[in-house]
Amino acid sequence: MAFTYKPLWKLLIDKGMTKKSLMNLTGISKSTMDKMYREEYVALSVIDRICEKLQCNISDVISYERKK
């Protein structure tokens, strides 16, 4: 996969948040969080919810990594 959620995991650390607290804040299901952890695709509406609740940009949540 070319997209990664590494920026989100770093943002959570910087904000002192856990994945569980992100789930509670945004209403994201555990299965969606698991998909993100495995770097699988999730709906753009999920990314939008995260950006809205954390007051951040999409680049703070997801990034593109070229395949080698």
MODELLER restraints for C-alpha pairs under 7 A, 6 or more apart:
rsr = mdl.restraints
at = mdl.atoms
rsr.add(forms.Gaussian(group=physical.xy_distance, feature=features.Distance(at['CA:2:A'], at['CA:64:A']), mean=5.55, stdev=0.5))
rsr.add(forms.Gaussian(group=physical.xy_distance, feature=features.Distance(at['CA:2:A'], at['CA:65:A']), mean=5.01, stdev=0.5))
rsr.add(forms.Gaussian(group=physical.xy_distance, feature=features.Distance(at['CA:2:A'], at['CA:66:A']), mean=5.78, stdev=0.5))
rsr.add(forms.Gaussian(group=physical.xy_distance, feature=features.Distance(at['CA:2:A'], at['CA:67:A']), mean=6.21, stdev=0.5))
rsr.add(forms.Gaussian(group=physical.xy_distance, feature=features.Distance(at['CA:3:A'], at['CA:62:A']), mean=6.68, stdev=0.5))
rsr.add(forms.Gaussian(group=physical.xy_distance, feature=features.Distance(at['CA:3:A'], at['CA:63:A']), mean=5.61, stdev=0.5))
rsr.add(forms.Gaussian(group=physical.xy_distance, feature=features.Distance(at['CA:3:A'], at['CA:64:A']), mean=4.51, stdev=0.5))
rsr.add(forms.Gaussian(group=physical.xy_distance, feature=features.Distance(at['CA:3:A'], at['CA:65:A']), mean=5.97, stdev=0.5))
rsr.add(forms.Gaussian(group=physical.xy_distance, feature=features.Distance(at['CA:4:A'], at['CA:39:A']), mean=5.64, stdev=0.5))
rsr.add(forms.Gaussian(group=physical.xy_distance, feature=features.Distance(at['CA:4:A'], at['CA:62:A']), mean=5.60, stdev=0.5))
rsr.add(forms.Gaussian(group=physical.xy_distance, feature=features.Distance(at['CA:4:A'], at['CA:63:A']), mean=5.41, stdev=0.5))
rsr.add(forms.Gaussian(group=physical.xy_distance, feature=features.Distance(at['CA:4:A'], at['CA:64:A']), mean=6.29, stdev=0.5))
rsr.add(forms.Gaussian(group=physical.xy_distance, feature=features.Distance(at['CA:5:A'], at['CA:36:A']), mean=6.56, stdev=0.5))
rsr.add(forms.Gaussian(group=physical.xy_distance, feature=features.Distance(at['CA:5:A'], at['CA:39:A']), mean=6.51, stdev=0.5))
rsr.add(forms.Gaussian(group=physical.xy_distance, feature=features.Distance(at['CA:5:A'], at['CA:61:A']), mean=5.88, stdev=0.5))
rsr.add(forms.Gaussian(group=physical.xy_distance, feature=features.Distance(at['CA:5:A'], at['CA:62:A']), mean=4.60, stdev=0.5))
rsr.add(forms.Gaussian(group=physical.xy_distance, feature=features.Distance(at['CA:5:A'], at['CA:63:A']), mean=6.55, stdev=0.5))
rsr.add(forms.Gaussian(group=physical.xy_distance, feature=features.Distance(at['CA:6:A'], at['CA:62:A']), mean=6.83, stdev=0.5))
rsr.add(forms.Gaussian(group=physical.xy_distance, feature=features.Distance(at['CA:7:A'], at['CA:60:A']), mean=5.34, stdev=0.5))
rsr.add(forms.Gaussian(group=physical.xy_distance, feature=features.Distance(at['CA:7:A'], at['CA:61:A']), mean=5.10, stdev=0.5))
rsr.add(forms.Gaussian(group=physical.xy_distance, feature=features.Distance(at['CA:7:A'], at['CA:62:A']), mean=5.84, stdev=0.5))
rsr.add(forms.Gaussian(group=physical.xy_distance, feature=features.Distance(at['CA:7:A'], at['CA:63:A']), mean=6.91, stdev=0.5))
rsr.add(forms.Gaussian(group=physical.xy_distance, feature=features.Distance(at['CA:8:A'], at['CA:60:A']), mean=6.01, stdev=0.5))
rsr.add(forms.Gaussian(group=physical.xy_distance, feature=features.Distance(at['CA:8:A'], at['CA:61:A']), mean=4.18, stdev=0.5))
rsr.add(forms.Gaussian(group=physical.xy_distance, feature=features.Distance(at['CA:8:A'], at['CA:62:A']), mean=6.52, stdev=0.5))
rsr.add(forms.Gaussian(group=physical.xy_distance, feature=features.Distance(at['CA:11:A'], at['CA:60:A']), mean=6.93, stdev=0.5))
rsr.add(forms.Gaussian(group=physical.xy_distance, feature=features.Distance(at['CA:12:A'], at['CA:18:A']), mean=6.45, stdev=0.5))
rsr.add(forms.Gaussian(group=physical.xy_distance, feature=features.Distance(at['CA:23:A'], at['CA:29:A']), mean=6.54, stdev=0.5))
rsr.add(forms.Gaussian(group=physical.xy_distance, feature=features.Distance(at['CA:26:A'], at['CA:49:A']), mean=6.25, stdev=0.5))
rsr.add(forms.Gaussian(group=physical.xy_distance, feature=features.Distance(at['CA:26:A'], at['CA:50:A']), mean=6.29, stdev=0.5))
rsr.add(forms.Gaussian(group=physical.xy_distance, feature=features.Distance(at['CA:26:A'], at['CA:53:A']), mean=6.57, stdev=0.5))
rsr.add(forms.Gaussian(group=physical.xy_distance, feature=features.Distance(at['CA:32:A'], at['CA:42:A']), mean=6.88, stdev=0.5))
rsr.add(forms.Gaussian(group=physical.xy_distance, feature=features.Distance(at['CA:35:A'], at['CA:41:A']), mean=6.96, stdev=0.5))
rsr.add(forms.Gaussian(group=physical.xy_distance, feature=features.Distance(at['CA:36:A'], at['CA:42:A']), mean=7.00, stdev=0.5))
rsr.add(forms.Gaussian(group=physical.xy_distance, feature=features.Distance(at['CA:51:A'], at['CA:57:A']), mean=5.85, stdev=0.5))
rsr.add(forms.Gaussian(group=physical.xy_distance, feature=features.Distance(at['CA:51:A'], at['CA:58:A']), mean=6.35, stdev=0.5))
